[in-house]
Amino acid sequence: MKWRLASGVLCDKNVPLRLKGKFYKVIVRPTMLYGAECKPVKNSHTQKLKVDEMRMLKWMYGHTRLDKIKNEVIRKKMGVSSVEDKMREARLRWFRHVKRRSIEAPVRRCEQLAAVGSMRGRDRLKKSWGEVIRRDKVQLELTEDMALYRRVRSSKIKVED
C-alpha cells in the first residue's frame, strides 16, 4: 500500500533518480523490512522480497524487464543497496541487542523460537532465528564476539547505500 501511495512521486520522470532512491530508502524499504530482524526468514521470502524490490526499482527507473538492464546497474544509479543485505544487517544489529541485554530482562517471542524451534512435516524442525543468525555470521565470516562489537559492525556488517 505504501508503494501505491508513493508511486505518484516515484514514477514521475521529472524527479531525479537519486531523490527517488532516497525516498525509496526512507519510506518503502523500511516498510518492506518491518519486523524482519526478529523473524526467521525463509529463502523463498527473501527471494520474493528481492523480486519485489527490483520490480519497484525498475518501475522507478522507467524500464521494464525487456530492456535487459542488470540489477546491479539499476541499484548503483538509484544509490540503493540490496534488500537482502539490509535485512542481514538488521538481523545482526538485533542479535547484538539481544546478546547485550541483562539476564533479568523479559524474553521475547523471537528468542524463544530461536532456542526451541517447532516441528513441521516429516519431523523436521522449523528454521529458527538462531539458525538464520548462524548462517549470516558464516556468510560474513564473523564470530559471536565480533558481532557484538560496534567497530566490527560498522566495518563488516553495515551495508552502505
N, C-alpha and C positions, 0 to 999 in steps of 0.2 A: 504494500500500500504506500509506503514512503517513497518508493521509486516512482509510482504513478503520480503522486503529488508533486514530486520534484522534476518530472520529466519535461515540463514546460521550459525550465531553465536549462536543464542538462542537454536537451536536444536542440537548443537554439544555435544556429550557425554563427551568430554574431558574438557569442560568448567565447573567450579564449579557452584553449584546451587545458592549460594549467589551472585556470579558475574552475573549470568543470572537475578536474582531478581533485582539487582541494575540497570542493563541495561534496564530491563522492566520498572522500576520506572522512569528512566530518559528519555527514548525515547518513549515507546509505550503508557503508561498510560496518559502522558500529551497530546498526540495526540488524544486519545480517549475522553478526557475530555475537549478539546478545546472549549471554549465558554459556557460551561455548567453552569458556575456560574451566568450568567445573563439571562438564558432561563428558562421558567417554564417547567421542565422535567416531563413527564407523567410516571406513574408506568410501563407502557409497555416498554418505552425507558430504564428505569432503569433496568428492567428485562433482556432486550436484552444485555445491557452492562455487566451485571453480568455473563450472559451465555458466551458471547464472551471472557470475562476475564478468566473464568475458563477453557474454551477450550484452550486458549493460554498457561495458566499456566500448564495444564496437558500435553500439547504438549512439552513444555519446560522441564517438569519433566520426560517425557518419558513414560507416562502412558496413558491409554485410560479409557473411562467410564466403560468398562467391568472389570477393576481392582478394582472398587468399593472402592476407597480411598476417605475419606471425604475431602471436600473443605478446611476446617479449617486446616487440616494436611498439605495439599499442600501449602497453604498460609504461614503457620508457617515455613516450611522447606525452602521456597523461600525468606522469610523475607519480605512479601508483605501484605499490609492491603487491605481491601475490596474497590472496586472501588466506591461503594455506599457511604461508609464513607468518602472517599476522595472528592467525589462530594459534599456532605453535608458541609464538611469543606471549600471548595472553595466558595460555596454559602454564607455561613455565613461570610467569610472573605470579600467577595464583599459587603454584606449587611453593614458591618462595614464601608467600604469606602464610600458607598452611604450616610449613615447617618451622616458621619463626614464632608462631603463636604459643602461648603458655599452655601447660598441661591442663590447667583448670578450665580453659575455655570450652564452651559447649561444642560438641561435634556436629558438623553439618552433614547433610544428606550425602553430598558427593564424597566425603571422606569415608562414610560408612560403606558406600558402594565400592570405593577403592580397596577397602580392607576385606570385604566379604565376597562380593560378586554374587550373581544369582544364576540359577540353572536355566538352560534353554534346551531346545530339542536335541535328542541323542546324547544327553548327559554332558553337554559342553557348558562351560561357564560363559556368561556374557562377558564381553570385553569390559574391563574395569578401567576406571580413571587412572589407577596406578600403572596399568599396562601401557596406556597411551603416553603417560609421562616417561616411563622407561624407554619407549620407542623414540620419543623426542630427544631424550638425553643421549641415546646411542647415535641418533642421526647427527646431532651437533657435537658429538664426542665430548660430552660433559660428564663429570662425576656429580654425585649428590652435593658434595661440598662446594663445587664450583657453581652450581645452580643457585646456591644461597647467597653468594657474594654479589654485591651491586656492580662492582667493576667488571666482573666477568659477564654479567647480564648486559651491560652496556656495550661490551666488545663482541661477544659471541651470539647472544640471544636476540638482542634488539635488531629489528629489521628497519632499515632506512627507507623512507618513502621517496 
